[in-house]
Amino acid sequence: MPHAPIVEVDWPNTNTWTDVTRYVRDESGIQITRGRGDEQGDIQPGTMSLTFHNPDGRFTPGLATGAYWPNVRKNRPIRCRLVTWTKNMVTNSGFETNINDWSAAGTVAPSLARSTTRGQVGSASLLVTWGTGGTGPAAQVTVYGFEIGEVYTASAYVWVPSGGSPAVRLGVSGVGTGTASSTTNAFQRITFTWTATDTWQVLQITPSTSPTSGQQVWVDAVQVERGGSASAYSSTDAAISTRFIGTVNEWPVAWLDGPGLALSDVTASDLLKRLGRLNPMRSLLEEEMLFQGPHGYWTLGDDSDSTSAGDTSGYAQESLKTYQVAGAGGVVDFGAADGPGTDDIPAPRFTPYSFTQGKGLRANLASATGGIVVACWINTTVGGRDFLQVCNRFTGLGGAAVVLDVTPAGFLQVGVFLGDDFSIGVFNLTQFPAGFNLADGKDHLVALQIRSDGGVFATIDGVAGATGFGYGSIVQTDLYDRIVVGGFKSPDGSANLFDGVISHVWYMRRNTMPDWTYAYSAGAGTTESTPQRFLRVYGLLHLEGAVRGSSTTQMSPQVAGGSTPLQALRDVAAVEAGLVYADRELGDTVVLECRNWRYNEASSVTLVASDLLDDLKWSDDDQPIVNDVTHRRDGGADQRVTNAASIDEYGTYDDSKSSPWATDDDALAAAQWAVYKGADPPPRITQVTFMANTRAQYASILGVDISDVITLTGLPAPSPTSSMDLHVEGYSETISLTQHRITFNTSPAAVSQVWQLGVPGRSELGVTTRIGL
């Protein structure tokens, strides 16, 4: 089957792809690797390597005269797609399902729609409705896979209605057009023959004269083929599959055999490499608090000898510094307590000398305008105390201030006043909302929104209050440029000092309340399933994600900081006994494959052993043996599983690990599954190599990805079996204009044949299948 690679670079990094295929050196081929070598390892970053011809310096970084300057830089997105066809090179030629791949062009672009009013082949066609005049109006499709200098012919059936609609031409943008149509009220085939000037060309349907709004043409049975004339239409469309998407690691330039031939040997890696090299993530709670984009964020997790707390928002707000509120005594003891139990960092203990004397923390905020949201975590058993204040430092600590406190009954109370330190001014109290006891000795997340119009809204533990309350002009949000934590003077000069633990103080200029649901669940110790944790982590990384399969396995709420994003995702996969890898087609998407994705999977492709390249090898080494596993988790018991028969036969093969399982039962089940699979692995075929483009199933082969099943038949004597189903663990491929060689790394698929209730052939427990984890 004919095939051709398409190599594109997103030079401005704006999802605008530039085709650079014509510069790829075919002698070197395009090498791509993906997945892992066997079923025991982690998925590694996928890679691609290829060589560009670089005679004019367009791929030379820093060369101001280069055609792609100044965009030849590290980490530019790059992708390789593969177009395959039997005869017709158009990807959507008959419009039977949709009008995908076709677009409108011109200063007055026509509208395009799928129509079932008439069709030359099948029941549908492309309806083009012209606008009035304009330059270059066209319906167009990009066609790939041309060899520069070769002759090709395009053809299409067009129906031009009588009554003034213009005749139409078929042509190639930048090359030329064919003869205009001459028939109305019937389909007519028009053609255009040309010599390819690039590896891709834009095929266009254009009006032969200036159109008027509402005039139309129907287009069907579009074909592009090699040769100087149009042959019978083939409805088998060309197909495009993505083989790699990632970013360029480097743009080296070298000269082959002296200065005559400049080449650029480019390597690229997929999303996993970027996730592995990024800075370590903070605790899950910190990441959630930072995800909201604060203008000031003080975790208060500073060392025990600290007297101030630094801002980690990235906006360089002033540190929260210890200060004496009134009289003498009291302490803000950094590192003496814990914040929410999942964040793995300490918190300060506020211990006043008395109700009226002690210490607090305060910081001046950068000048800004607009509404304000403030938040923090608190833990106390002492009611009737203030814990957070925003105010105006220029009119005194008590001027234009909003105060949050815990009432003696444990309610949240918000006070708003206007005046200097010793003048009461206006002072309002509201208990809001009822039902939360903030003085119960538990961790609580409290947030307050102060809108520019004076509206005040509160959220406690991720639950928003039903209504807000307003203070009108009393609330002067544009004046608030100081934040005070744990202790300050009241308007009459007295003090109301907090006694307890405060952490994760958060501030932002905004006029809407953030959604605190995820932040609260991250700090509250709530377990979540592996797909839910995966969703949380890839969202924090500003990525997209896809879950293959399903799972209810729970993960521990404890997620300490210090792991790279890639390791955080692999931790999810480890608990799930699944896999995590980069999506093959979408550059910003990471995939979680749940363990049941492999269960009883049907084969995608059947290959015959005689079709294979290289030697066919069976392996029965000890590498996959696992017969002694201990699973450890924080806060839980060690769970050990062994297989005595395997140990007696082969000796001990340990595969113990620590992962954040939520329960001992989950850790135990995972250990049992590992030992069950690994106690006595059967003989295996670990690699299968073949020339993909010579196989009749080429299209199906291109769809095979990690964990899919292929069937190998016709295994020669004395093989242990005549056929075998294999999971694909990874692959390497080399693509050129004439060959597409693929090597699949494989493992036996029999281990994934599990018991499923009510499924024929899968419900004979202990006979034909095993119980899945």
ZATORSE-940286 format. One record per residue (C-alpha): residue in one letter; x, y, z. Coordinates in pm, whole numbers, padded with zeros to 5 digits, always signed. Layout:
! ZATORSE-940286
aXYZ/...
This chain:
! ZATORSE-940286
m+00000+00000+00000/p+00141+00343-00087/h+00233+00554+00210/a+00412+00881+00283/p+00527+01049+00603/i+00414+01401+00685/v+00650+01594+00912/e+00527+01924+01053/v+00670+02179+01297/d+00468+02430+01499/w+00716+02716+01460/p+00531+02987+01655/n+00399+02729+01908/t+00039+02832+01842/n-00102+02507+01699/t-00019+02627+01348/w+00163+02345+01174/t+00415+02403+00892/d+00481+02109+00661/v+00857+02049+00631/t+00836+01701+00475/r+01017+01802+00157/y+01335+01865+00359/v+01341+01523+00531/r+01635+01313+00417/d+01475+00986+00309/e+01804+00793+00314/s+01809+00825+00692/g+01444+00741+00745/i+01235+00851+01042/q+01293+00647+01358/i+01025+00642+01629/t+01016+00455+01961/r+00723+00431+02198/g+00626+00239+02512/r+00848-00003+02702/g+01062-00308+02640/d+00861-00553+02850/e+00563-00573+03083/q+00760-00501+03400/g+00899-00155+03324/d+00752+00192+03324/i+00656+00353+02997/q+00950+00563+02884/p+00932+00891+02691/g+00870+00832+02325/t+01134+00960+02083/m+01169+01047+01716/s+01483+01112+01517/l+01520+01226+01157/t+01754+01426+00937/f+01667+01748+00754/h+01847+01876+00446/n+01963+02225+00549/p+02137+02385+00248/d+01988+02731+00303/g+02016+02733+00683/r+01643+02725+00748/f+01700+02473+01031/t+02002+02655+01175/p+01931+02811+01516/g+02035+03174+01545/l+02075+03230+01169/a+01888+03556+01100/t+01867+03486+00725/g+01713+03143+00775/a+01360+03095+00643/y+01229+02988+00987/w+01426+03238+01196/p+01381+03325+01484/n+01170+03017+01561/v+01435+02746+01529/r+01452+02687+01902/k+01453+02403+02150/n+01117+02255+02254/r+00935+02347+01933/p+00639+02111+01881/i+00694+01858+01603/r+00483+01573+01474/c+00500+01291+01221/r+00186+01165+01054/l+00152+00894+00793/v-00083+00908+00497/t-00177+00580+00329/w-00391+00517+00023/t-00465+00253-00235/k-00542+00481-00529/n-00733+00793-00424/m-00514+01033-00222/v-00805+01245-00090/t-00895+01184+00276/n-01268+01267+00245/s-01377+01230-00114/g-01743+01128-00093/f-01892+01317+00204/e-02107+01022+00307/t-02054+01091+00677/n-01929+01448+00714/i-01728+01721+00542/n-01421+01684+00765/d-01086+01798+00618/w-01255+02047+00381/s-01244+02420+00448/a-01350+02748+00289/a-01102+03007+00163/g-01103+03359+00020/t-01173+03712+00135/v-01542+03629+00096/a-01533+03263+00187/p-01821+03036+00082/s-02019+02829+00328/l-01975+02451+00318/a-02232+02190+00419/r-02302+01821+00370/s-02606+01776+00145/t-02820+01472+00069/t-03011+01653-00206/r-02800+01480-00468/g-02493+01263-00499/q-02290+01123-00786/v-02171+00830-00573/g-02370+00739-00265/s-02633+00967-00117/a-02440+01281-00018/s-02221+01554-00158/l-02052+01878-00055/l-02275+02183-00101/v-02079+02504-00161/t-02273+02829-00129/w-02083+03128-00264/g-02077+03480-00126/t-02065+03793-00338/g-01733+03861-00508/g-01418+03854-00303/t-01070+03735-00385/g-00988+03365-00406/p-01317+03208-00291/a-01276+02830-00278/a-01372+02503-00118/q-01046+02323-00051/v-00879+02017+00094/t-00510+01948+00164/v-00376+01636-00005/y-00053+01470+00112/g+00192+01215-00022/f+00317+01370-00346/e+00658+01308-00496/i+00800+01635-00624/g+00835+01629-01002/e+00581+01351-01059/v+00257+01399-01258/y-00082+01374-01086/t-00443+01419-01193/a-00729+01551-00984/s-01094+01495-01074/a-01432+01581-00925/y-01797+01560-01017/v-01976+01895-00993/w-02343+01994-01025/v-02394+02357-01119/p-02760+02466-01116/s-02895+02671-01402/g-03008+03026-01344/g-02680+03210-01307/s-02455+03008-01076/p-02100+03032-01208/a-01921+02742-01367/v-01643+02600-01150/r-01285+02485-01198/l-01068+02228-01025/g-00714+02337-00946/v-00418+02337-00710/s-00337+02648-00510/g-00026+02820-00641/v-00005+02589-00943/g-00303+02640-01174/t-00660+02541-01261/g-00828+02320-01515/t-01103+02384-01764/a-01429+02525-01627/s-01738+02307-01611/s-01983+02341-01902/t-02292+02150-01785/t-02580+02261-01563/n-02842+02059-01372/a-02636+01740-01397/f-02314+01604-01259/q-02011+01666-01479/r-01658+01541-01417/i-01388+01808-01434/t-01014+01743-01409/f-00676+01906-01364/t-00334+01752-01435/w-00012+01898-01297/t+00340+01823-01183/a+00377+01818-00803/t+00581+02105-00664/d+00568+01995-00300/t+00493+01689-00087/w+00152+01837-00012/q-00083+02044-00228/v-00412+02227-00166/l-00683+02108-00404/q-00951+02372-00469/i-01295+02412-00625/t-01319+02773-00747/p-01580+02974-00944/s-01480+03062-01300/t-01643+03407-01267/s-01722+03632-00973/p-02013+03474-00780/t-02315+03632-00616/s-02437+03551-00270/g-02654+03239-00262/q-02523+03081-00581/q-02424+02717-00535/v-02245+02409-00658/w-02258+02047-00540/v-01928+01854-00538/d-01884+01476-00512/a-01648+01186-00589/v-01327+01389-00562/q-01010+01201-00656/v-00637+01266-00681/e-00424+00992-00838/r-00085+00944-00989/g-00067+00973-01367/g-00166+01202-01652/s-00537+01117-01677/a-00837+01048-01458/s-00941+00688-01412/a-01252+00538-01249/y-01333+00693-00914/s-01234+00498-00604/s-01435+00564-00288/t-01160+00421-00066/d-01025+00738+00093/a-00671+00801+00200/a-00615+00779+00576/i-00383+00978+00802/s-00253+00841+01129/t-00031+01022+01378/r+00285+00829+01460/f+00453+01080+01691/i+00395+01418+01853/g+00639+01588+02088/t+00899+01863+02109/v+01244+01904+01954/n+01538+01844+02187/e+01800+02015+01970/w+01870+02157+01624/p+02230+02054+01544/v+02392+02132+01210/a+02661+01914+01056/w+02826+01890+00715/l+02855+01557+00536/d+03178+01504+00341/g+03295+01861+00381/p+03099+02186+00350/g+02891+02078+00053/l+02596+01907+00226/a+02449+02066+00539/l+02230+01838+00748/s+02035+01876+01071/d+01998+01557+01274/v+01696+01632+01490/t+01577+01438+01793/a+01246+01491+01967/s+01071+01351+02274/d+00707+01324+02371/l+00523+01475+02666/l+00667+01233+02922/k+01014+01385+02893/r+00882+01731+02972/l+00688+01597+03271/g+01001+01427+03397/r+01222+01734+03379/l+00981+01985+03534/n+01037+02107+03888/p+00908+01876+04162/m+00547+01926+04254/r+00450+02064+04592/s+00206+01880+04814/l-00133+01822+04658/l-00291+02086+04883/e-00031+02348+04790/e-00077+02271+04422/e-00453+02312+04452/m-00418+02643+04636/l-00171+02768+04375/f-00388+02645+04089/q-00637+02920+04174/g-00375+03178+04072/p-00332+03378+04396/h-00154+03713+04410/g-00022+03618+04753/y+00016+03273+04912/w+00189+03207+05241/t+00190+02838+05340/l+00335+02928+05683/g+00530+02603+05659/d+00858+02780+05735/d+01130+02642+05963/s+01095+02639+06340/d+01347+02921+06388/s+01160+03153+06149/t+01002+03482+06249/s+00837+03539+05911/a+00666+03345+05633/g+00748+03384+05264/d+00509+03427+04972/t+00518+03143+04717/s+00262+03283+04472/g+00528+03418+04237/y+00403+03776+04277/a+00673+03866+04532/q+00442+03992+04804/e+00599+04099+05131/s+00668+03830+05389/l+00424+03784+05674/k+00634+03909+05966/t+00583+03854+06336/y+00479+04166+06528/q+00365+04251+06880/v-00005+04328+06890/a-00041+04478+07234/g+00153+04481+07561/a+00407+04199+07571/g+00431+03821+07554/g+00267+03563+07338/v+00429+03361+07062/v+00392+03264+06698/d+00578+02933+06707/f+00669+02828+06354/g+00703+02455+06296/a+00532+02369+06625/a+00215+02223+06475/d+00079+02060+06162/g-00148+02211+05903/p-00397+01992+05718/g-00285+01634+05753/t-00211+01574+05386/d+00031+01856+05307/d+00345+01716+05478/i+00459+02062+05593/p+00446+02217+05944/a+00239+02513+06056/p+00279+02780+06326/r+00102+02764+06659/f-00045+03098+06771/t-00039+03119+07151/p-00131+03462+07293/y-00012+03576+07635/s-00369+03667+07707/f-00690+03751+07527/t-00555+04099+07465/q-00180+04054+07444/g+00033+03849+07209/k+00178+03830+06860/g+00046+03803+06507/l+00171+03816+06149/r+00121+04089+05894/a+00235+04191+05548/n+00183+04491+05327/l+00026+04407+04992/a+00125+04548+04656/s-00104+04827+04545/a-00396+04695+04336/t-00761+04759+04260/g-01076+04553+04244/g-01246+04299+04467/i-01059+04074+04708/v-01073+03708+04808/v-00883+03589+05115/a-00862+03236+05253/c-00676+03025+05507/w-00688+02698+05698/i-00752+02714+06073/n-00765+02468+06360/t-00875+02579+06708/t-01079+02483+07011/v-01102+02840+07137/g-01399+03046+07015/g-01444+03421+07026/r-01113+03496+06849/d-01010+03680+06530/f-00792+03497+06279/l-00768+03704+05957/q-00799+04067+05857/v-00752+04279+05545/c-00724+04652+05602/n-00579+04985+05488/r-00240+05051+05643/f-00237+05422+05550/t-00526+05517+05779/g-00414+05297+06064/l-00444+04928+06130/g-00814+04955+06204/g-00909+05181+05911/a-01129+05034+05637/a-01101+04676+05759/v-01275+04342+05727/v-01223+04097+06014/l-01290+03722+06022/d-01334+03557+06359/v-01471+03246+06526/t-01758+03320+06763/p-01778+03153+07105/a-02029+02912+06951/g-01790+02825+06664/f-01960+03021+06387/l-01778+03228+06128/q-01827+03595+06205/v-01740+03880+05967/g-01698+04231+06096/v-01662+04538+05877/f-01565+04877+06010/l-01431+05212+05898/g-01209+05431+06111/d-00866+05448+06266/d-00718+05226+06535/f-00911+05383+06822/s-01233+05491+06657/i-01517+05243+06633/g-01670+05395+06319/v-01924+05153+06171/f-01910+04795+06293/n-02141+04517+06171/l-02157+04153+06281/t-02308+03858+06096/q-02290+03490+06184/f-02243+03311+05853/p-02317+03037+05769/a-02481+02826+06035/g-02398+02457+06069/f-02018+02476+06081/n-01837+02455+06414/l-01499+02613+06348/a-01386+02558+06708/d-01404+02178+06704/g-01028+02115+06686/k-01045+02008+06321/d-00893+02161+06007/h-01122+02402+05822/l-01077+02600+05503/v-01236+02945+05527/a-01260+03186+05233/l-01413+03534+05209/q-01497+03728+04896/i-01529+04109+04918/r-01669+04247+04596/s-01613+04595+04464/d-01982+04676+04517/g-01963+04586+04885/g-02105+04236+04863/v-01944+03988+05102/f-01963+03611+05053/a-01814+03326+05253/t-01716+02966+05181/i-01632+02709+05448/d-01478+02370+05368/g-01561+02412+05001/v-01929+02480+05071/a-02052+02823+04964/g-02300+03020+05171/a-02649+03051+05026/t-02648+03432+05017/g-02408+03717+05067/f-02443+04024+05280/g-02364+04377+05173/y-02196+04677+05333/g-02212+04914+05039/s-01963+05198+05050/i-01825+05085+05385/v-01629+04813+05205/q-01353+05001+05023/t-01176+04716+04846/d-00938+04942+04657/l-00794+05059+04990/y-00707+04716+05127/d-00330+04683+05113/r-00243+04493+05430/i-00318+04139+05545/v-00299+04046+05914/v-00300+03691+06054/g-00381+03576+06405/g-00384+03898+06602/f-00461+04269+06570/k-00623+04557+06752/s-00995+04617+06750/p-01122+04966+06671/d-01146+05057+07039/g-00784+04960+07099/s-00850+04622+07254/a-00730+04293+07105/n-00893+03962+07025/l-00602+03725+06965/f-00627+03386+06797/d-00535+03071+06988/g-00468+02779+06755/v-00312+02688+06420/i-00331+02889+06097/s-00179+02783+05764/h-00205+02836+05389/v-00300+03203+05389/w-00422+03300+05042/y-00501+03635+04878/m-00614+03743+04534/r-00761+04049+04367/r-01072+03913+04197/n-01444+03981+04201/t-01568+03620+04207/m-01531+03340+04461/p-01309+03051+04343/d-01434+02694+04359/w-01267+02556+04672/t-01397+02200+04635/y-01072+02048+04512/a-00856+02244+04755/y-01066+02134+05050/s-01071+01767+04948/a-00693+01779+04904/g-00650+01899+05263/a-00934+01711+05427/g-00791+01362+05383/t-01054+01237+05139/t-00961+00926+04945/e-01037+00915+04575/s-01027+00659+04298/t-00728+00633+04071/p-00915+00794+03776/q-01020+01081+04006/r-00663+01133+04128/f-00540+01117+03770/l-00794+01384+03674/r-00676+01602+03960/v-00305+01571+03879/y-00325+01630+03505/g-00558+01925+03569/l-00303+02079+03805/l-00045+02041+03530/h-00272+02226+03284/l-00288+01919+03062/e-00565+01713+02908/g-00615+01352+03007/a-00781+01032+02891/v-00874+00728+03100/r-00883+00391+02927/g-01083+00141+03124/s-01236+00203+03465/s-01151+00154+03831/t-01280+00210+04182/t-00942+00144+04351/q-00886+00416+04609/m-00571+00621+04659/s-00442+00754+04987/p-00515+01123+05045/q-00155+01178+05154/v+00042+01324+04863/a+00363+01483+04981/g+00563+01723+04770/g+00893+01648+04604/s+00793+01423+04313/t+00824+01526+03950/p+00493+01550+03764/l+00580+01229+03580/q+00638+01042+03906/a+00312+01177+04049/l+00130+01029+03750/r+00323+00704+03776/d+00222+00678+04142/v-00139+00671+04026/a-00058+00400+03774/a+00129+00198+04040/v-00172+00194+04275/e-00396+00106+03982/a-00158-00165+03853/g-00196+00012+03521/l+00009+00236+03295/v+00054+00603+03222/y+00183+00734+02889/a+00159+01022+02644/d-00119+01018+02390/r+00009+00938+02041/e-00198+01203+01862/l-00250+01487+02111/g+00063+01659+02235/d-00085+01790+02561/t-00273+01473+02662/v-00159+01205+02903/v-00329+00865+02928/l-00408+00653+03234/e-00463+00293+03135/c-00654+00108+03407/r-00567-00255+03462/n-00903-00378+03325/w-00829-00216+02988/r-00631-00530+02900/y-00886-00778+03030/n-01006-01017+02758/e-00908-00779+02481/a-00980-00896+02127/s-00694-00922+01883/s-00646-00625+01649/v-00420-00786+01388/t-00320-01138+01286/l+00030-01191+01151/v+00181-01508+01008/a+00519-01613+01138/s+00651-01659+00785/d+00590-01287+00721/l+00828-01179+00995/l+01168-01024+00941/d+01474-01113+01149/d+01483-01427+01361/l+01181-01553+01554/k+01287-01622+01911/w+01119-01783+02209/s+01233-01675+02554/d+01197-01852+02888/d+01441-01661+03109/d+01392-01558+03470/q+01346-01187+03410/p+00965-01182+03455/i+00959-01406+03765/v+00802-01247+04074/n+00729-01470+04374/d+00787-01258+04688/v+00616-00919+04712/t+00573-00683+05006/h+00357-00376+04954/r+00400-00087+05193/r+00185+00221+05239/d+00199+00516+05476/g-00024+00461+05777/g-00089+00098+05695/a+00046-00251+05752/d+00299-00417+05526/q+00128-00673+05304/r+00347-00967+05196/v+00252-01236+04944/t+00471-01529+04840/n+00441-01836+04619/a+00613-02124+04793/a+00619-02355+04491/s+00785-02088+04277/i+01041-02009+04547/d+01122-02379+04588/e+01169-02415+04213/y+01349-02091+04122/g+01456-01921+04442/t+01331-01582+04566/y+01248-01307+04317/d+01139-00996+04502/d+00940-00705+04362/s+00845-00512+04677/k+00743-00148+04661/s+00575+00141+04841/s+00276+00316+04687/p-00010+00532+04821/w-00279+00264+04843/a-00576+00382+05049/t-00634+00053+05234/d-00446-00257+05337/d-00686-00462+05124/d-00591-00268+04811/a-00221-00315+04883/l-00276-00686+04946/a-00477-00739+04628/a-00209-00569+04420/a+00060-00791+04574/q-00147-01103+04509/w-00194-01005+04145/a+00179-00942+04099/v+00270-01283+04241/y-00007-01463+04054/k+00120-01324+03723/g+00487-01372+03798/a+00520-01698+03990/d+00582-01912+03681/p+00565-01706+03360/p+00524-01916+03045/p+00765-01910+02749/r+00722-01596+02547/i+00795-01418+02223/t+00939-01080+02318/q+00977-00915+01976/v+00800-00930+01641/t+00952-00748+01341/f+00787-00710+01000/m+00752-00480+00700/a+00418-00318+00774/n+00349-00155+00438/t+00362-00490+00257/r+00085-00641+00471/a-00277-00641+00361/q-00372-00533+00715/y-00157-00219+00697/a-00441+00010+00806/s-00513-00209+01110/i-00145-00230+01197/l-00123+00149+01206/g-00399+00150+01467/v-00210-00080+01706/d-00090+00097+02020/i+00033+00013+02368/s-00156-00280+02530/d-00335-00383+02210/v-00330-00753+02120/i-00182-00905+01805/t-00211-01270+01708/l+00087-01457+01571/t-00003-01773+01379/g+00186-02039+01186/l+00456-02073+01449/p+00702-02336+01331/a+00782-02666+01499/p+00901-02723+01764/s+00735-02410+01909/p+00542-02463+02237/t+00225-02363+02052/s+00119-02299+01693/s-00031-01956+01762/m-00009-01700+02037/d-00185-01379+02141/l+00057-01105+02244/h+00017-00771+02417/v+00210-00486+02258/e+00424-00325+02529/g+00598-00083+02297/y+00740-00056+01950/s+01007+00095+01731/e+00954+00186+01366/t+01149+00322+01074/i+00955+00507+00804/s+01083+00598+00458/l+00911+00657+00125/t+00933+00291+00024/q+00944+00101+00355/h+00778+00101+00694/r+00948-00142+00929/i+00797-00204+01275/t+00923-00404+01573/f+00666-00473+01843/n+00790-00547+02196/t+00547-00810+02323/s+00434-01013+02624/p+00185-01304+02654/a-00176-01185+02652/a-00300-01495+02834/v-00236-01334+03172/s-00509-01078+03095/q-00774-01341+03026/v-00986-01302+03339/w-01319-01419+03477/q-01618-01207+03381/l-01964-01297+03506/g-02209-01385+03230/v-01956-01361+02947/p-01937-01683+02744/g-01599-01844+02777/r-01501-01603+03058/s-01710-01736+03345/e-01559-02077+03419/l-01381-01967+03732/g-01061-02162+03792/v-01092-02345+03461/t-01039-02108+03170/t-00966-01780+03341/r-00840-01616+03656/i-00990-01346+03878/g-00871-00998+03786/l-00736-00763+04050/
